[in-house]
């Protein structure tokens, strides 16, 4: 039996940006690059770093947890509900405009809206797990499972019993992990989105329902 590394999870802070942003980007590099990479202006990770440090919205540090192993951040992820949609949209628009300027921001926003047809935001009642990343050298050692378990635990504490995530069809290893954790495919969305920076793969939405008992 393989021992799972003793990872300690905590709320993220702005100081985690250097370690957390590459992990967040690794959760969906093709989609992130398709939306946020603008040649001659910015990489996707540069924007994600700015948004993470800003703190607000879907990509901000306030929306994330990190996992530490011997004081080093080795995992990152987010869990949130559909009620945050408006606040996240407003924060993203502000961050995009500040980062890209009037010339490039409209294109970034337009591409983001296209990706939402393939990876739609959660609706009310869902606890959506996103930006799930583990250090490449430590994958396959149970840290990803521990990260998801922690996000689910926090969702249950928030009173939510419907856990939802999306997985690219090009990532069968991740889908297999989610299935072992009780998630099942509910829907598959096709994608034809591609540019010189990235091609967004088809995605499958997976769900797991939990029984919440009121006390």
Phi, psi and omega per residue, in radians:
X1 nan 2.299 -3.107
X2 -1.534 2.250 3.101
X3 -1.292 2.344 3.078
X4 -1.438 2.252 3.123
X5 -0.953 2.516 -3.103
X6 -1.415 1.524 -3.133
X7 -1.563 2.362 3.094
X8 -1.849 2.174 -3.121
X9 -1.723 2.506 3.116
X10 -2.663 2.901 3.034
X11 -1.133 2.452 3.125
X12 -1.241 2.799 3.007
X13 -2.277 2.927 3.125
X14 -1.050 -0.519 -3.114
X15 -1.224 -0.179 3.126
X16 -1.484 -0.006 -2.972
X17 -0.959 -0.839 -3.048
X18 -1.035 -0.649 -3.131
X19 -1.506 -0.667 -3.004
X20 -1.376 -0.655 -3.040
X21 -1.058 -0.788 3.073
X22 -1.053 -0.573 3.097
X23 -1.204 -0.750 3.091
X24 -1.061 -0.810 3.135
X25 -1.053 -0.639 -3.102
X26 -1.171 -0.291 -3.135
X27 -1.252 -0.346 3.128
X28 -2.908 1.052 -3.005
X29 -1.035 -0.655 -3.110
X30 -1.130 -0.793 -3.137
X31 -1.179 -0.753 3.119
X32 -1.068 -0.771 -3.120
X33 -1.195 -0.663 3.101
X34 -1.015 -0.753 -3.073
X35 -1.410 -0.870 -2.849
X36 -1.811 -0.249 3.138
X37 -1.415 2.108 3.127
X38 -2.193 1.860 -3.092
X39 -0.924 2.333 3.135
X40 1.406 -0.092 -3.115
X41 -2.153 -0.905 -3.067
X42 -2.875 2.582 2.907
X43 -1.516 2.899 3.090
X44 -1.114 -0.712 -3.119
X45 -1.163 -0.552 3.099
X46 -1.122 -0.724 3.092
X47 -1.179 -0.782 -3.131
X48 -1.049 -0.631 3.100
X49 -1.102 -0.785 -3.140
X50 -1.107 -0.777 -3.120
X51 -1.169 -0.674 3.125
X52 -1.076 -0.848 -3.124
X53 -1.143 -0.601 3.094
X54 -1.003 -0.674 3.042
X55 1.688 -0.502 -3.057
X56 -1.525 2.806 2.969
X57 1.378 -3.027 -3.076
X58 -1.052 -0.624 -3.038
X59 -1.698 -0.012 -3.107
X60 -1.335 2.763 -3.119
X61 -1.085 -0.504 -3.129
X62 -1.142 -0.331 -3.109
X63 -1.656 0.070 -3.003
X64 -2.162 2.735 2.880
X65 -2.062 2.773 3.045
X66 -2.248 2.708 3.057
X67 -1.962 2.303 -3.116
X68 -1.956 2.435 3.025
X69 -2.166 1.961 -3.075
X70 0.937 0.740 3.073
X71 1.427 0.008 -3.127
X72 -1.895 2.303 3.119
X73 -1.236 2.095 -3.103
X74 -2.150 -0.050 -3.130
X75 -2.659 2.671 3.095
X76 -2.641 2.664 3.108
X77 -3.009 2.981 -3.122
X78 -2.402 2.612 3.035
X79 -2.458 2.177 -3.061
X80 -2.699 2.876 -3.106
X81 -1.876 2.949 -3.104
X82 -1.137 -0.348 -3.130
X83 -1.172 -0.243 -3.141
X84 -1.514 -0.024 -2.977
X85 -0.983 -0.860 -3.080
X86 -1.123 -0.813 3.135
X87 -1.079 -0.678 3.134
X88 -1.166 -0.718 3.135
X89 -1.089 -0.787 -3.134
X90 -1.138 -0.719 3.124
X91 -1.127 -0.754 -3.129
X92 -1.114 -0.730 3.124
X93 -1.074 -0.744 3.119
X94 -1.129 -0.768 -3.118
X95 -1.156 -0.720 3.139
X96 -1.128 -0.785 -3.140
X97 -1.091 -0.741 -3.135
X98 -1.166 -0.613 -3.050
X99 -1.454 -0.690 -3.007
X100 -1.786 -0.352 -3.104
X101 1.398 2.998 -3.049
X102 -1.104 -0.472 -3.090
X103 -1.255 -0.770 -3.000
X104 -1.793 -0.353 -3.068
X105 -1.019 -0.762 -3.128
X106 -1.020 -0.664 3.123
X107 -1.174 -0.699 3.110
X108 -1.101 -0.800 3.138
X109 -1.086 -0.746 -3.137
X110 -1.084 -0.733 3.123
X111 -1.175 -0.646 3.093
X112 -1.071 -0.702 3.124
X113 -1.177 -0.585 3.081
X114 -1.160 -0.720 3.136
X115 -1.133 -0.538 3.122
X116 -1.133 -0.286 3.045
X117 -1.321 -0.440 3.126
X118 -1.647 -0.663 3.130
X119 -2.181 1.374 -3.032
X120 -1.222 2.610 3.067
X121 -1.099 2.744 3.134
X122 -1.222 2.655 3.023
X123 -1.627 2.964 3.124
X124 -1.050 2.477 -3.127
X125 1.682 -0.293 3.101
X126 -1.559 2.613 2.890
X127 -1.977 1.889 -2.972
X128 -1.680 2.204 3.126
X129 -1.722 2.226 -3.017
X130 -2.553 2.886 3.036
X131 1.017 0.674 -3.057
X132 -1.403 1.956 -3.108
X133 -2.384 2.447 3.087
X134 -2.248 2.485 3.109
X135 -0.892 2.265 -3.070
X136 -0.927 -0.634 -3.099
X137 -1.257 -0.231 -3.064
X138 -2.013 0.144 3.134
X139 -1.221 2.618 -3.140
X140 1.441 0.177 -3.116
X141 -1.975 0.203 3.081
X142 1.665 -0.039 -3.107
X143 -1.229 -0.683 3.103
X144 -1.061 -0.729 3.095
X145 -1.103 -0.763 3.132
X146 -1.105 -0.667 3.104
X147 -1.070 -0.837 -3.136
X148 -1.129 -0.742 3.096
X149 -1.014 -0.707 -3.141
X150 -1.163 -0.727 3.128
X151 -1.168 -0.660 3.078
X152 -1.134 -0.755 3.122
X153 -1.005 -0.755 3.132
X154 -1.186 -0.599 3.078
X155 -1.140 -0.729 3.102
X156 -1.097 -0.715 3.096
X157 -1.059 -0.531 3.116
X158 -1.447 0.022 3.070
X159 1.524 0.313 -3.118
X160 -1.833 2.429 -3.138
X161 -2.057 -0.024 -3.115
X162 -1.953 1.801 -3.101
X163 -1.654 2.327 -3.025
X164 -2.386 2.504 3.017
X165 -2.648 2.933 3.077
X166 -2.119 2.538 3.124
X167 -2.383 2.417 3.097
X168 -1.247 2.468 3.110
X169 -1.119 -0.344 3.125
X170 -1.413 0.058 -3.110
X171 -2.170 1.164 -3.089
X172 -1.129 -0.466 3.133
X173 -1.119 -0.760 3.104
X174 -1.143 -0.744 3.138
X175 -1.060 -0.686 3.122
X176 -1.090 -0.691 3.081
X177 -1.088 -0.818 -3.120
X178 -1.079 -0.661 3.118
X179 -1.150 -0.650 3.094
X180 -1.139 -0.445 3.137
X181 -1.585 0.125 3.047
X182 1.703 0.081 3.091
X183 -1.447 2.567 3.109
X184 -2.297 2.570 3.137
X185 -1.186 2.214 3.114
X186 -1.835 -0.473 -3.055
X187 -2.872 2.597 3.037
X188 -2.148 2.345 -3.137
X189 -2.043 2.245 3.140
X190 -1.367 2.678 3.117
X191 -2.344 2.397 3.000
X192 -2.127 0.293 -3.046
X193 -1.439 2.172 3.128
X194 -2.812 2.535 2.962
X195 -2.559 -2.980 -3.082
X196 -1.162 -0.312 -3.082
X197 -1.636 -0.479 -3.109
X198 -3.050 2.704 3.075
X199 -2.103 2.083 -3.083
X200 -1.371 2.093 -3.137
X201 -1.321 2.906 2.968
X202 -1.032 2.617 -3.137
X203 -2.235 2.600 3.061
X204 -1.985 2.287 3.027
X205 -1.551 2.279 -3.127
X206 -2.103 2.530 -3.092
X207 -2.336 2.643 3.023
X208 -2.475 2.192 -3.140
X209 -1.739 2.384 3.111
X210 -2.066 2.553 3.090
X211 -1.472 2.071 3.110
X212 -1.764 2.109 -3.126
X213 -1.833 2.116 3.125
X214 -1.356 2.499 3.137
X215 -2.059 nan nan
